[in-house]
Amino acid sequence: MLFLDLDETLIHTAFLEGDQKVRFVFTQPVVYYRPHLDYFLKEMAKRFNLVLFTASFREYAEKILNKIDSESKYIQNVLARENCTKYQNNCIKDFRIVANKNISREDMLILDNKVISFAYNLYQGIPILPYTNDERDTELLNIVPFLSQLADKTIPLKEILKERYNYSRYNNLHFDNSIC
């Protein structure tokens, strides 16, 4: 299973800025898809069960998902803010909420632009640079070969990620367990 963060990982949402003299304006956000998003989802859906796991509100996430994957071909489910655990104003995505006898935590990965978001599953997290509407961004394209390699369950996921991302530097983190 591959959990995918939404904001600044798959998309970037912005509000259009108006005249500086205007003090208050109601506006709709503009959503920018990260370059290569369609290719990324298509390739990853061949190798993983994809689940959107966001610290955003469910209604917002589902509206975005209905645009990104309108035919529900790629992403199987949405986990949102109510499924996160709060720690010092951060929402942490904890795999324990979905792990069961059929799905082991060891078979789960997460792609997220914030390391703190996967702190409870540190050795199963793949950090990605934040996307802020740069059309030259190639992060999703570049991560496909690495994730494809990780989909092969014969390799030790935790050890590969631990070494690649130097996660030993976070060994002294301690958390509480309150809900977001």
Backbone bond lengths (Angstrom), bond angles and torsions (degrees), N, CA, C in turn:
res aa  C-N    CA-C-N  psi(-1)  N-CA   C-N-CA  omega(-1)  CA-C   N-CA-C  phi
1 M - - - 1.442 - - 1.528 107.80 -
2 L 1.317 115.59 136.24 1.454 121.51 177.09 1.527 108.64 -120.44
3 F 1.344 115.85 116.09 1.451 121.61 174.68 1.518 108.03 -86.11
4 L 1.310 115.93 137.80 1.466 121.75 179.86 1.519 109.68 -120.85
5 D 1.309 115.91 125.05 1.460 120.69 172.33 1.524 107.89 -70.03
6 L 1.303 117.03 159.30 1.458 121.19 -177.77 1.532 111.90 -100.80
7 D 1.329 116.74 -73.34 1.459 121.32 -173.80 1.523 112.50 -70.06
8 E 1.299 115.46 129.34 1.464 126.64 -179.25 1.525 112.92 68.48
9 T 1.342 117.08 3.70 1.466 121.19 171.84 1.524 109.01 -111.07
10 L 1.331 117.41 -56.35 1.468 121.10 178.63 1.524 112.55 -98.88
11 I 1.324 115.67 -30.26 1.469 120.63 -176.49 1.523 110.49 -139.39
12 H 1.318 115.03 171.52 1.470 122.47 169.15 1.520 106.58 -134.88
13 T 1.319 116.17 129.78 1.449 121.37 178.81 1.524 108.71 -110.81
14 A 1.318 115.98 134.41 1.465 120.68 -179.67 1.516 109.46 -140.49
15 F 1.289 114.47 155.25 1.453 120.91 172.74 1.513 107.00 -103.68
16 L 1.304 116.64 135.06 1.461 119.98 178.87 1.517 109.14 -68.88
17 E 1.305 115.26 131.26 1.460 120.10 -179.48 1.516 109.60 -88.99
18 G 1.308 115.36 136.48 1.454 120.38 -178.72 1.518 111.60 -104.48
19 D 1.262 114.55 -158.57 1.463 122.94 178.99 1.535 109.15 -60.26
20 Q 1.319 117.34 134.22 1.459 122.29 -178.67 1.536 112.36 -62.04
21 K 1.337 117.76 -21.60 1.458 121.14 -179.24 1.522 111.74 -76.97
22 V 1.320 116.79 -21.79 1.457 121.10 -179.80 1.523 107.69 -73.04
23 R 1.324 115.75 130.39 1.465 119.18 -174.97 1.524 112.87 -95.42
24 F 1.338 117.69 -23.88 1.456 118.89 -177.78 1.513 108.93 -155.74
25 V 1.317 117.19 127.88 1.458 121.87 179.93 1.523 108.38 -141.73
26 F 1.321 116.57 133.37 1.451 119.80 170.46 1.521 106.93 -84.91
27 T 1.292 116.98 130.23 1.462 119.96 -178.10 1.520 109.87 -145.73
28 Q 1.302 115.92 157.96 1.449 122.25 176.37 1.523 109.05 -93.96
29 P 1.298 117.20 143.63 1.462 117.81 177.87 1.530 110.92 -71.67
30 V 1.299 114.43 154.51 1.461 122.10 173.81 1.526 106.47 -105.23
31 V 1.320 117.41 130.88 1.458 121.46 -178.51 1.525 108.98 -108.06
32 Y 1.316 115.15 126.39 1.462 121.94 177.55 1.519 108.54 -109.03
33 Y 1.328 116.83 126.66 1.463 120.66 176.24 1.515 108.98 -80.65
34 R 1.306 116.14 139.03 1.453 119.95 175.48 1.526 108.09 -64.54
35 P 1.326 117.69 137.56 1.473 119.15 178.67 1.532 111.41 -54.80
36 H 1.307 114.86 141.99 1.474 124.11 178.39 1.533 112.98 73.76
37 L 1.332 117.55 15.52 1.461 121.18 -178.64 1.525 111.92 -60.24
38 D 1.316 117.91 -46.80 1.470 120.16 -178.61 1.522 111.59 -60.81
39 Y 1.319 116.80 -46.27 1.470 121.64 177.99 1.532 110.21 -60.00
40 F 1.310 116.74 -46.87 1.461 122.13 -179.60 1.528 111.08 -57.15
41 L 1.333 117.22 -51.12 1.463 120.83 -179.10 1.525 111.42 -61.60
42 K 1.320 116.56 -42.93 1.463 120.75 179.90 1.529 110.71 -60.48
43 E 1.325 116.85 -46.79 1.468 120.72 -178.39 1.524 112.24 -69.11
44 M 1.316 117.12 -41.82 1.464 120.14 -177.83 1.525 111.78 -71.13
45 A 1.313 117.87 -32.32 1.467 120.80 178.11 1.527 111.56 -66.38
46 K 1.322 118.05 -22.23 1.467 121.68 175.35 1.525 111.46 -71.88
47 R 1.342 116.94 -23.64 1.456 121.41 -170.92 1.534 114.32 -114.21
48 F 1.329 116.24 -22.89 1.464 121.18 -174.60 1.516 110.53 -136.45
49 N 1.327 116.18 157.87 1.457 121.58 161.44 1.523 104.65 -81.35
50 L 1.326 117.24 121.32 1.460 121.40 -176.87 1.515 110.71 -97.18
51 V 1.334 115.35 134.45 1.456 122.14 178.17 1.517 107.67 -133.23
52 L 1.306 116.64 128.80 1.454 121.58 174.74 1.522 107.38 -77.39
53 F 1.322 117.46 125.46 1.468 122.29 179.87 1.522 106.79 -129.29
54 T 1.314 115.88 104.70 1.457 121.34 -172.73 1.520 111.68 -126.08
55 A 1.315 115.46 151.92 1.458 120.63 173.37 1.531 110.19 -86.46
56 S 1.301 116.93 0.66 1.468 121.84 177.56 1.527 110.16 -78.24
57 F 1.314 115.11 170.01 1.452 119.88 177.36 1.528 110.52 -72.93
58 R 1.320 116.12 146.34 1.468 122.16 -175.66 1.531 112.57 -56.31
59 E 1.317 117.62 -46.14 1.468 120.58 -177.40 1.536 110.78 -57.37
60 Y 1.302 116.83 -45.88 1.469 122.00 178.00 1.535 110.13 -61.92
61 A 1.329 116.83 -48.64 1.462 121.37 -177.85 1.527 111.64 -60.74
62 E 1.322 116.72 -42.30 1.459 119.78 -179.78 1.530 112.05 -67.79
63 K 1.326 117.08 -36.13 1.473 119.44 176.45 1.527 110.53 -63.55
64 I 1.306 117.03 -43.43 1.467 121.10 178.64 1.525 109.64 -65.12
65 L 1.328 116.46 -45.11 1.463 120.44 -179.28 1.524 111.31 -60.80
66 N 1.316 117.51 -36.88 1.469 120.29 178.24 1.520 112.42 -63.59
67 K 1.303 117.44 -21.71 1.463 121.59 175.59 1.534 111.14 -89.32
68 I 1.322 115.96 -44.36 1.470 120.69 -177.60 1.525 111.24 -66.48
69 D 1.324 116.15 -44.07 1.464 122.03 -174.77 1.532 107.83 -131.97
70 S 1.308 116.00 64.61 1.472 121.98 -172.26 1.525 113.71 -61.14
71 E 1.327 116.92 -26.25 1.468 120.01 179.99 1.523 112.42 -98.50
72 S 1.314 117.25 5.93 1.472 122.90 -179.14 1.529 112.06 53.71
73 K 1.313 115.95 41.44 1.464 120.39 179.66 1.525 112.75 -84.03
74 Y 1.326 116.85 -24.52 1.460 119.36 -170.08 1.523 113.99 -115.61
75 I 1.295 117.31 -51.42 1.463 120.93 -173.29 1.517 109.87 -94.93
76 Q 1.335 115.56 125.00 1.458 122.98 -172.27 1.530 114.58 -82.65
77 N 1.348 115.96 -32.03 1.453 118.71 -171.30 1.529 109.59 -158.96
78 V 1.334 115.39 167.66 1.467 121.64 177.34 1.522 108.73 -127.10
79 L 1.310 114.94 127.44 1.458 121.86 168.33 1.519 105.25 -112.92
80 A 1.338 116.64 136.27 1.458 119.99 -172.92 1.529 110.53 -129.63
81 R 1.304 114.91 -166.01 1.467 122.13 -174.23 1.529 112.78 -48.95
82 E 1.323 117.07 -40.49 1.469 119.06 -177.90 1.524 112.48 -67.24
83 N 1.324 117.72 -13.18 1.454 122.12 178.03 1.530 112.84 -96.90
84 C 1.334 116.31 0.69 1.466 121.36 -179.12 1.523 110.61 -94.83
85 T 1.308 115.29 162.65 1.454 122.95 173.92 1.519 108.00 -108.75
86 K 1.320 116.89 135.41 1.467 120.24 -177.12 1.528 110.65 -89.68
87 Y 1.335 115.18 136.25 1.455 121.73 173.83 1.524 108.24 -144.22
88 Q 1.316 117.36 113.65 1.460 123.45 178.36 1.533 112.63 45.16
89 N 1.307 116.28 57.77 1.475 123.28 179.50 1.521 114.31 65.13
90 N 1.302 118.27 16.78 1.463 122.73 174.76 1.520 108.72 -116.41
91 C 1.307 116.07 145.52 1.458 121.45 174.57 1.522 107.81 -100.41
92 I 1.322 115.67 119.07 1.461 121.16 -177.72 1.521 108.50 -103.06
93 K 1.326 114.47 135.23 1.463 122.23 -178.05 1.531 108.32 -94.42
94 D 1.304 114.99 109.73 1.459 121.96 -172.25 1.530 109.89 -105.90
95 F 1.317 116.86 119.40 1.469 122.16 -177.95 1.526 112.98 -64.58
96 R 1.304 117.92 -19.46 1.463 119.92 -177.08 1.523 112.62 -59.96
97 I 1.330 117.79 -22.36 1.469 119.08 -178.63 1.521 112.54 -71.99
98 V 1.332 117.95 -18.21 1.471 119.95 179.66 1.519 113.33 -117.28
99 A 1.317 117.07 -14.78 1.466 119.51 179.98 1.528 109.34 -65.77
100 N 1.313 115.94 137.20 1.458 121.35 176.98 1.524 108.53 -154.72
101 K 1.312 117.37 -167.02 1.464 119.53 -176.96 1.525 112.58 -66.91
102 N 1.333 117.81 -21.92 1.464 120.83 179.79 1.526 113.28 -93.01
103 I 1.327 116.30 -24.11 1.465 121.01 -178.23 1.520 108.69 -127.73
104 S 1.297 116.12 112.99 1.455 121.59 179.85 1.527 110.18 -84.71
105 R 1.330 116.39 144.17 1.469 119.75 176.32 1.526 111.21 -58.56
106 E 1.309 117.00 -30.48 1.468 120.99 -179.06 1.525 112.88 -67.18
107 D 1.323 116.78 -18.23 1.469 121.32 179.37 1.524 112.43 -95.77
108 M 1.332 117.08 13.46 1.465 121.63 -177.45 1.522 110.44 -112.70
109 L 1.325 114.24 142.53 1.464 122.69 175.27 1.516 108.16 -132.73
110 I 1.335 115.57 159.16 1.461 119.87 175.75 1.525 109.48 -137.29
111 L 1.318 115.46 138.45 1.464 123.22 174.77 1.525 106.66 -110.65
112 D 1.336 116.50 118.29 1.462 120.18 -173.55 1.527 109.54 -151.92
113 N 1.319 116.25 148.27 1.462 120.02 178.88 1.530 112.67 -83.86
114 K 1.329 118.39 -9.12 1.464 121.75 179.02 1.527 110.05 -118.76
115 V 1.310 116.37 114.96 1.470 120.76 -179.90 1.523 110.84 -60.38
116 I 1.323 118.41 -38.19 1.466 120.78 179.89 1.528 111.28 -58.88
117 S 1.313 117.93 -27.10 1.466 121.42 -179.24 1.523 112.72 -65.07
118 F 1.310 117.31 -27.14 1.467 119.19 178.70 1.530 111.70 -115.82
119 A 1.322 116.74 29.25 1.469 121.60 -177.21 1.528 113.44 -58.59
120 Y 1.329 118.70 -33.73 1.468 120.62 179.18 1.528 111.61 -74.88
121 N 1.302 117.16 -15.23 1.470 122.98 -178.38 1.526 108.65 -128.26
122 L 1.304 115.82 41.82 1.457 122.05 -168.67 1.523 113.87 -51.59
123 Y 1.297 117.11 -44.97 1.471 119.57 -175.19 1.523 113.05 -79.73
124 Q 1.323 116.19 5.45 1.458 120.74 175.72 1.521 111.75 -119.00
125 G 1.314 115.17 13.05 1.453 120.62 -177.82 1.510 112.65 -103.37
126 I 1.303 114.55 143.20 1.461 122.27 178.00 1.519 107.02 -120.83
127 P 1.334 117.01 109.13 1.456 118.70 179.08 1.523 111.05 -75.74
128 I 1.310 115.30 148.89 1.459 121.32 177.37 1.527 106.90 -135.77
129 L 1.310 117.10 144.75 1.459 120.00 178.95 1.527 109.40 -62.00
130 P 1.337 117.65 142.72 1.463 120.05 179.43 1.533 111.36 -63.55
131 Y 1.311 114.47 142.05 1.464 120.71 176.40 1.518 108.91 -98.69
132 T 1.327 116.02 126.31 1.467 120.75 -179.90 1.522 110.86 -130.82
133 N 1.306 115.92 42.95 1.460 123.42 175.39 1.525 113.81 73.79
134 D 1.307 117.65 40.08 1.465 122.14 173.87 1.529 107.15 -97.27
135 E 1.309 117.47 110.56 1.464 121.45 -176.92 1.531 113.08 -66.48
136 R 1.326 117.39 -12.65 1.477 121.02 177.80 1.524 111.61 -88.97
137 D 1.322 117.27 -0.79 1.461 122.80 -177.83 1.531 110.31 -60.83
138 T 1.332 116.57 133.54 1.472 121.93 179.07 1.527 112.15 -126.89
139 E 1.318 117.52 15.56 1.471 121.06 -175.80 1.533 112.76 -56.62
140 L 1.325 117.94 -47.45 1.475 119.58 -178.89 1.523 111.34 -65.40
141 L 1.296 116.67 -39.84 1.466 121.14 177.53 1.523 110.44 -63.18
142 N 1.321 116.85 -43.29 1.465 121.65 -176.58 1.522 113.66 -71.36
143 I 1.325 118.00 -27.37 1.466 121.04 -176.52 1.531 112.50 -84.25
144 V 1.324 118.18 -15.34 1.476 121.24 -177.72 1.530 112.47 -56.88
145 P 1.333 121.01 -48.58 1.476 118.93 -179.85 1.534 113.11 -61.50
146 F 1.335 117.08 -39.75 1.462 120.10 -180.00 1.532 111.06 -66.41
147 L 1.324 117.37 -46.03 1.460 120.01 178.12 1.524 111.57 -64.58
148 S 1.305 116.79 -34.96 1.472 120.28 177.23 1.519 110.17 -63.17
149 Q 1.320 116.81 -38.52 1.464 121.17 176.64 1.530 110.32 -65.03
150 L 1.323 116.85 -41.60 1.463 120.79 -179.59 1.528 112.31 -67.63
151 A 1.314 117.18 -23.64 1.473 120.55 179.38 1.519 111.45 -66.17
152 D 1.324 116.96 -21.38 1.463 121.85 175.87 1.517 107.95 -74.03
153 K 1.307 117.52 104.76 1.460 122.16 -172.90 1.525 114.38 -68.42
154 T 1.321 118.45 1.79 1.466 120.04 179.82 1.530 112.45 -86.11
155 I 1.321 118.00 -5.17 1.461 120.32 179.88 1.528 109.87 -102.88
156 P 1.326 118.17 149.09 1.472 121.05 -178.43 1.529 111.86 -77.30
157 L 1.323 116.58 95.86 1.462 122.45 -175.61 1.518 113.20 -52.56
158 K 1.320 116.22 -54.14 1.458 119.75 -174.30 1.525 111.63 -59.80
159 E 1.312 117.04 -42.71 1.471 119.46 -178.24 1.526 111.63 -66.99
160 I 1.314 116.78 -39.57 1.472 120.26 179.14 1.526 110.30 -64.63
161 L 1.317 117.46 -45.88 1.461 120.97 -178.95 1.529 111.87 -69.16
162 K 1.317 115.74 -39.41 1.463 121.10 179.05 1.526 110.61 -58.86
163 E 1.305 115.75 -44.37 1.464 121.16 -179.60 1.532 111.70 -73.20
164 R 1.317 117.06 -47.13 1.472 120.88 -176.33 1.528 112.41 -60.91
165 Y 1.332 116.74 -39.69 1.456 120.57 -174.27 1.534 113.65 -107.14
166 N 1.325 117.80 7.69 1.470 122.90 175.70 1.530 111.37 53.46
167 Y 1.319 117.12 48.86 1.453 121.53 -176.42 1.523 113.86 -70.97
168 S 1.304 119.03 -11.87 1.465 120.36 179.56 1.529 111.41 -61.55
169 R 1.324 118.40 -21.08 1.468 121.40 179.29 1.534 111.97 -68.38
170 Y 1.330 118.33 -11.99 1.464 122.34 -179.49 1.530 112.96 -103.44
171 N 1.305 118.62 11.45 1.467 121.31 -173.10 1.527 114.83 -61.49
172 N 1.318 119.41 -20.34 1.468 120.78 -175.82 1.520 114.03 -96.36
173 L 1.322 118.15 14.12 1.460 120.90 179.21 1.529 110.42 -77.83
174 H 1.332 116.54 139.48 1.469 121.95 176.02 1.521 107.61 -133.76
175 F 1.342 116.17 142.50 1.459 121.08 -172.17 1.517 111.07 -132.43
176 D 1.350 114.70 155.57 1.453 120.17 168.02 1.523 108.29 -96.92
177 N 1.306 118.81 -178.10 1.467 120.82 -173.59 1.525 114.37 -127.29
178 S 1.302 119.96 43.64 1.460 119.24 178.61 1.527 110.62 -85.83
179 I 1.308 116.90 150.76 1.464 122.35 -177.88 1.523 109.83 -79.54
180 C 1.348 116.44 144.97 1.479 121.75 177.86 1.513 110.96 -65.17
